[in-house]
Amino acid sequence: MSDPLGQVGQLPREADDLLYRITTRAAGTLRALDWLDLTLVALYTHESIAPGDVLAPTPPLASARDSVAAGLEARAFGTIDDTRYELRPSGRVEVLDAHLFELAEGHLNEAHASTLVVPTGRLGFVLEPVRGVALAVSGNASARPPSLVELFGDRAYLTGKRRAASRDLVRRRWWCGARGTARPVRRDTRRGAASRAA
C-alpha cells in the first residue's frame, strides 16, 4: 500500500483560521538646504493568525509578529552649467519580533520566538545632459523576511516554517538606463506650421 499524499492516519480537521494585518505609516519631508531634501518614513505592522479547529483535541494557539521600520532618503540636486543632476541615497532598517506556536501535527503549540533585523540600502543617480534626456543608474541591497504564508503556512499545502523564522533572503541589484521626455507636436494646418502642444 502506498500513501503519496499522506492521508492515512491523519487526524480529522475543520480549520477556520483568521489572519490579521494592521499597518500604520507616517512620512515627512524636510528642505534641509537649498539643494537637499530629507524624507523620513516610519512604519509599524502587526500580523497574527488565530487558528481554529473544532475537531482538534487540543486547541491551537495564536501566533503573532510585530515589526517596526524606519527609513531615511536624501535627495541632493543641482545644476552644473546646463547639466542637471540628482543623487538619491536611502537606507531602511526593519526590526521584526515574532512569537509563534507550531500548528503541525506532532508539534502542536510548540513555542518559537525570534527577532530579525532587516537592513535595506539604495543609491540612485540621474544626469540630464540635454533637456528632456536623462541617464539614470541605481543599485540596492536588501534582505526580505519570511512572508505571512511562509511563516504561518496555509494549513492545506504549506505548514509554515516557524523554526526558520529568522531566515532572510539577501538581494543585490544594479540597474542603469536612459529615459527621455518629449511633448507631442501639433500641426496647425491653417497656417501650415508645426507647434508644440502646451
N, C-alpha and C positions, 0 to 999 in steps of 0.2 A: 504494500500500500504506500502511496506517495501523497504528500500534502504540501504541494508547492506554494500554496497561499497561506499556509499556517493557520488553517481554520479549525483543525481538530484540537479539542482540549481548551479552547479559549473560553473565557467567561462571557456570559451574555452582557450586553452593554446597551444602554439607551442614553447616549450622550446629549447633553444640552448645555453647550459651553457659551459663555458670554465674554467677548473681547471688548476691552475699553481702551481708548486712546484720547488723552486730553493734552492739548498743546497751547502754550501761552508764549507770545513773541513780542518783543519790544525792540525798536530800532530808532536811531537818530543820527543826523549828520551835522558836523561842525566845520565851519570855514576857519581853519586854524591860521592860515596865511593866505595872501592873495593868490598863491599858486598851489595851495594844498588844502584838500578836503579830507576829513576823517569821519568814517562811518562805523558806529558801534552797534552790534546786534547781540541781544541776549535771548535765550530760548530755554523753556522748561517743558518737559514732556513726561507724562505718566502713562505707562502701558501696563495692563493687567489682564489676566484671564481668570474667570470664575467658572471652573468646570462643574458640571452637574451630571449625575448618573444615578437615577432612581433604583437601578438594579445592583449597584455596587454594594458589597457588604461593608466596605469602609469608604466613607465619603472622601473624594479627592479634595485637597486643599488648594486655595487660590495662590497664584504666583503674580509677582509684580516687578516692574523695572522702572526706575526713575532716572532721568537724565537732565543735566544742566549744561548748557553750551554758551560760550561767549566768543564772539568774533570781532576782529578789527580790520578794516580795509582803509588803506591810504590811497588817495588819488592826487598825484603830482602832475601838473600840466603847465604848458607854456609854449612859447614860440621862439625859434632861433631863425633870424632873418624872416623868410616866408614859410618856413617849415614848422608845422605844429607837431607836438608830441604829447604823449600821455603815458604815465607809468602807474601801474596798479598792483602794489604788493598787498597781500592779505594773509591773515592767519586765523585759525579757529581751533578751539580746544573743547572737547565734549567729555564729560565725566558721567559714566553710567553705573548705577548701583542696582544690582539685581538680587532678589530673594525669591528663589524658585523651589517648587516641590515637584518631584517626579510623578508622571502620570502613567508610565509604562507598567505593565503587569509584572509582578515580582519585585518591583522597586517603588511601589506606590507610596507617595508622600515622603520620599527621601529628600532631605533638605540640601540645597546647594546655594551658595552665596558667592558673589564675585563683584569686584569693582574694576571697571575698564576705563582707561584714559585714551581717547581717540584724538590725535592731532591731525590737522589739515593745513596745508600751505599752498599758496598760489601766487604766481608772478605773471603779470601781463604787461606788454609794451606795444604801443601803437605809434607809428610815424606817418605823417601825411606830407610827403614832399611836394605834392601837387594838389591843388584844391579839388576835392572830390575823389581822390585816390589815396588809400591808406594801406600801409603794410603793418600787419599785426603778428605778434608771436606771444605765446603763453605756455606756461607749464605748471603742473601741480603734482603734489604728492599727498596722498590721503590714505586713511585707514577706515574700513567700514565695519561697524559692529554687526552682530547677527540680527536678521530681521525678525519680525514677530513670528512668522511661520517657522523659521529656522530655530527660534528659541523655544516656542511653546509647542510646535507641531500642530497638526490638524485633527489628530485622533482618528484619522481614517487611513492615510497613506504615509504620513510622516509622524514620528514620535517626538520630535524635538531633540535638541542637543543641549540639555542643561549642564552636562559635565563640560561642555566646550563653550560655555557662556562667555569666557574671556578671550575667545579666539577672535582675531581680527584679520581683515584682508587688506593688504597694502597695495596701493596702486600709484604708479608714477607715469605721467603722460606729458608729452610736449606737443605743441601744435604751432604751425606757422602758416601764413597765407596772406592774401591780398584781398581787399574789398574796395568797392567804389560806389559812389552815389552820383546819379545824373538825373536832372529834371527832364521830363518829356518835352519834345519840340512840337510846337503847334504852328501850323502853316495857315496864314491868312490869305485865302485865295483872292480876296477882293483887291488886296494891294500887291499880291504876288511876292510877299516877303515872309521869311520864317522868323518866328519869335519864340522865346522860351516861355513856357507856362509859369505863371506865378505860383 
